[in-house]
Amino acid sequence: DAKTTQPNSMESNEEEPVHLPCNHSTISGTDYIHWYRQLPSQGPEYVIHGLTSNVNNRMASLAIAEDRKSSTLILHRATLRDAAVYYCILRAVGGSNYKLTFGKGTLLTVNP
Amino acid sequence: SAVISQKPSRDICQRGTSLTIQCQVDSQVTMMFWYRQQPGQSLTLIATANQGSEATYESGFVIDKFPISRPNLTFSTLTVSNMSPEDSSIYLCSGGGGGQGGIDTEAFFGQGTRLTVV
């Protein structure tokens, strides 16, 4: 599996935007970029995913670099509930392999 | 979307015994997986649970230690066998790839089973 690199931790203030970076320089053309987050004492939950174009949903936006070697998860207005570990994961398209390989992720702290 | 329920949510077990964890999904999913998460660590994939056939294990995990069953598209079990304190961890079930088999669909996770071996 192609590897991703994320900062170990980031800090934000409540109601401010948060930009969580992810580097994936060895990404292949068939890899989707997925983001999951894990709130304290819970299982991971899906945030967003994309292939080439920027994506928006009710939770966040995903900005993908033109060369696809990096991406940024954007939380437009952080809330205390957004404090979690955020995982950037590459998942290959094709076949029936849906498995996710988790890295260390970024621990996001949101200050009131 | 899918909701995944795991039982038990937590347990304290004696070393040398075995514990079976159940995972129930409220809708059919193509794939089911089992993960382990040790305190303060990320998730490590144990195996892919294959319906009607033997699970596919990741490096470092073997069937004798972690037997897995998946009799249908909504249910799976993971057994942690002959437990030692090193097996103390959170075990999570995941399901993904809905009935239509969309390759880029999201995965859903249970809340996990917190296992302590004494």
Interface residues (C-beta under 8 A of the other chain):
Chain A: Y32 H34 Y36 Q42 G43 P44 E45 Y46 H49 L51 V85 Y87 R91 V93 G94 S96 Y98 K99 L100 T101 F102 G103 K104 G105
Chain B: I4 T30 M31 F33 Y35 S42 L43 T44 L45 T48 L92 S94 G96 G97 G101 I103 D104 T105 E106 A107 F108 F109 G110 Q111 G112
